[in-house]
Amino acid sequence: MVPQLQQVVLLLAAQAQPGGEAAGGCPNPQLIMLAAFAAIFYFIYIRPTGQDQKRRDELLQNLKRGDEVVLQSGIIGKVADISDKTIHLELARNVKMEVLKSAVARNKSDLKLGAEKSDKGEGAKSSKK
């Protein structure tokens, strides 16, 4: 991706002629380059980050008792109780832990779906051999 971007920048720089509009070039090539970099930055970094944050906020709002979740530290547990900022996880029978809601990374069901997809992909690869 970066070499392609460098080629585009070099191509645009080569086409920019001194003299502005009188020479038939762009009136302000630096402004066009700045706008191009801003657009690239938006689509590569800002937009995906916003989408991830939106999904995470939905996950935290839709938590309910009985959901199995994975914390950012990798601990897996079942939601036993929910308060405004914390949840109580049941890790095993009579073993509970209070954690911040912000520590929840994903639902355990998301891990199962990811494992099924990777298993299907490996099965397809092994059948070709």
Order of alpha helices (4+ residues) and beta strands (2+ residues): alpha-alpha-alpha-beta-beta-beta-beta-beta-alpha
